[in-house]
Amino acid sequence: MKRLFGMIMCLALALCMTGCGSTVAPSSESTTTTTASQTTEKSESESGSRSTSETSKEADNKTLVIVFSATGTTRGIAEKIAGIEGADLYEIKPEIPYTDEDRDWTDSNSRCSKEQNDPAARPAIGSEEIKFDGYSVIYIGYPIWFGQEPRIMDTFVESYDFGNATVIPFCTSGSSGIGNSGKNLASNAGSGNWLEGKRFPGSASEDDIKAWIESVAQTSTDR
């Protein structure tokens, strides 16, 4: 009887020890899982930080193409530049659009004749304002009127701070060159690092424009 009782006690003790041992494993697995989770979260956090930094850097080196185009000719050149550079495009629109009669250079009483003969003329702009934040290179285009930049371009450059952005003027005309228009805009702007501009015919090809952009980039690098 005593022997049977002893065997029962031994069996009970063995079962108790087996039960206690099984409670240890889950604790170990829990610790491992938590550690792996923390490692993953840290990795994702570091990856997110790098992504944000890279995005911020890209945002500070964007290119913008600004254009005023009464007939669409200069806009066509601007669109080619934007396509080559992967740039944003912004169009200056006058509060009162220019008609063909307004642009009649043979009529001394036409709107453009009066504006271009008055250096103080500042036609109002009707397009929404734009912010230059993040743009390190700004192309700015316009037609040549009476051998000069349209007065609305003076309105525009005097209304904005170009900061330290590199500003590159370009223009279109039937025969006139860019003249002093780029220098006039730079002087009126009073900000930005202005480079020498370029005159294009309305028929300028994408290859012609691309060659010019590459030459401008080389000139900028050599400075």
C-alpha positions in Angstrom: 0.0 0.0 0.0 2.8 2.4 0.9 4.6 1.4 -2.3 1.5 2.2 -4.4 1.1 5.5 -2.6 4.7 6.4 -3.3 4.3 5.6 -7.0 1.2 7.9 -7.2 3.1 10.8 -5.6 6.0 10.4 -8.0 3.7 10.5 -11.0 1.9 13.6 -9.7 5.3 15.3 -9.1 6.4 14.5 -12.7 3.2 15.9 -14.2 3.6 19.1 -12.1 7.1 19.6 -13.4 6.0 19.1 -17.0 3.3 21.6 -16.6 5.6 24.2 -15.1 8.1 23.7 -18.0 5.5 24.4 -20.6 4.9 27.9 -19.2 8.4 29.2 -20.0 8.4 28.9 -23.8 5.7 31.5 -24.6 7.6 34.1 -22.6 10.7 33.5 -24.7 8.7 33.7 -28.0 7.1 36.9 -26.8 10.5 38.5 -26.2 11.8 37.4 -29.6 8.7 38.8 -31.4 8.9 42.1 -29.6 12.6 42.5 -30.5 11.9 41.7 -34.1 9.1 44.2 -34.2 11.3 47.0 -32.7 14.0 46.3 -35.2 11.5 46.5 -38.1 10.0 49.8 -36.8 13.5 51.2 -36.4 14.4 50.2 -40.0 11.2 51.7 -41.3 11.8 54.9 -39.4 15.4 55.2 -40.8 14.1 54.5 -44.3 11.4 57.1 -43.9 14.0 59.7 -42.7 16.1 59.1 -45.8 13.1 59.3 -48.1 12.0 62.7 -46.5 15.6 64.0 -46.8 15.9 63.0 -50.5 12.4 64.5 -51.3 13.4 67.8 -49.6 16.6 68.0 -51.6 14.7 67.4 -54.8 12.1 70.0 -53.9 14.8 72.6 -53.6 16.2 72.0 -57.1 13.1 72.3 -59.3 13.0 74.2 -62.6 10.3 76.6 -63.6 9.5 78.1 -67.0 7.6 81.4 -66.9 6.1 82.7 -70.2 4.1 85.6 -71.5 2.7 84.9 -75.0 0.1 87.0 -76.7 -0.2 84.9 -79.8 1.1 81.5 -78.6 4.4 81.6 -80.4 6.5 82.1 -77.3 4.5 79.6 -75.3 5.4 77.0 -77.9 9.1 77.6 -77.2 8.4 77.6 -73.4 6.6 74.2 -73.7 9.6 72.7 -75.4 11.9 74.0 -72.7 9.6 72.6 -70.0 9.5 69.2 -71.7 13.3 69.0 -72.1 13.9 70.1 -68.5 11.0 68.3 -66.8 10.0 71.7 -65.5 6.8 73.3 -64.3 5.2 75.9 -66.6 3.6 79.1 -65.5 1.9 81.6 -67.9 1.6 85.3 -67.3 -1.8 86.4 -68.4 -2.7 90.1 -68.7 -5.8 91.4 -66.8 -6.9 92.8 -70.1 -5.9 90.5 -73.0 -4.1 92.0 -76.0 -6.0 92.1 -79.3 -4.5 92.2 -82.7 -5.4 95.9 -82.8 -3.6 96.4 -79.5 -0.4 95.0 -81.0 -0.5 97.0 -84.2 3.0 98.5 -84.2 2.1 100.7 -87.2 -0.5 102.5 -85.2 1.1 105.1 -82.9 -2.2 105.1 -80.9 -2.4 101.4 -80.4 -2.3 100.1 -76.8 1.2 98.5 -77.3 2.6 101.6 -79.0 1.6 103.7 -76.0 2.9 101.1 -73.4 6.2 100.5 -75.1 6.9 104.2 -75.5 6.3 104.7 -71.8 9.1 103.1 -69.7 6.9 103.6 -66.6 3.9 101.7 -68.0 3.0 98.6 -65.9 0.1 96.6 -67.3 -1.9 94.7 -64.8 -1.5 90.9 -64.5 -4.6 88.7 -64.3 -3.1 85.3 -63.7 -2.8 83.9 -60.1 0.3 84.5 -58.1 3.0 81.9 -58.0 5.6 81.0 -55.3 9.2 80.5 -56.2 9.9 78.2 -53.2 12.0 75.2 -54.3 12.9 76.5 -57.7 16.7 76.9 -58.3 16.4 77.5 -62.0 13.9 79.8 -63.7 13.5 80.3 -67.4 11.5 83.4 -68.3 10.2 84.0 -71.8 8.4 86.7 -73.8 8.0 88.2 -77.3 10.0 91.2 -78.4 7.8 94.2 -78.9 9.2 97.4 -80.4 12.7 96.0 -79.8 12.0 95.6 -76.0 10.4 93.3 -73.5 6.7 93.9 -73.1 5.9 96.2 -70.2 3.9 93.5 -68.5 7.2 91.6 -68.0 8.4 94.6 -66.0 5.2 94.4 -64.0 5.9 90.7 -63.3 9.6 90.9 -62.3 9.1 93.8 -60.0 6.3 91.9 -58.2 8.5 88.9 -57.2 11.7 88.1 -55.3 13.8 85.7 -57.3 16.1 85.1 -54.3 19.3 83.3 -55.4 17.6 81.4 -58.3 19.4 81.2 -61.6 17.2 83.2 -64.1 17.5 82.6 -67.8 15.6 84.9 -70.2 14.5 83.8 -73.7 12.4 85.5 -76.3 10.8 85.2 -79.7 10.7 87.6 -82.6 10.4 87.8 -86.3 13.8 89.4 -86.7 14.8 91.5 -83.7 17.4 90.2 -81.3 17.0 90.0 -77.6 18.7 93.4 -77.2 18.8 94.8 -73.7 15.5 93.2 -72.7 17.2 90.6 -70.4 19.4 93.2 -68.7 16.3 95.5 -68.3 14.4 92.7 -66.5 17.4 91.8 -64.3 17.7 95.5 -63.3 14.0 95.8 -62.6 13.9 92.6 -60.7 16.8 93.4 -58.4 17.1 89.8 -57.4 18.1 86.5 -58.9 21.3 85.5 -60.7 20.5 86.4 -64.3 22.3 84.8 -67.2 22.5 86.1 -70.8 19.4 85.3 -72.8 18.6 83.9 -76.2 16.3 84.9 -79.0 14.4 82.2 -80.9 12.3 82.2 -84.1 8.9 80.7 -83.6 10.0 77.7 -85.7 12.9 76.7 -83.4 13.2 73.0 -83.2 13.5 71.0 -80.0 17.1 70.0 -81.0 18.0 73.7 -81.3 16.5 74.5 -77.9 18.1 71.5 -76.3 21.6 72.5 -77.6 21.0 76.0 -76.1 20.0 74.6 -72.8 23.1 72.4 -72.7 25.3 75.5 -73.5 23.7 77.5 -70.7 24.3 74.6 -68.3 28.0 74.5 -69.3 28.3 78.3 -69.0 26.7 78.2 -65.5 29.1 75.4 -64.5 32.2 77.3 -65.7 31.3 80.4 -63.6 
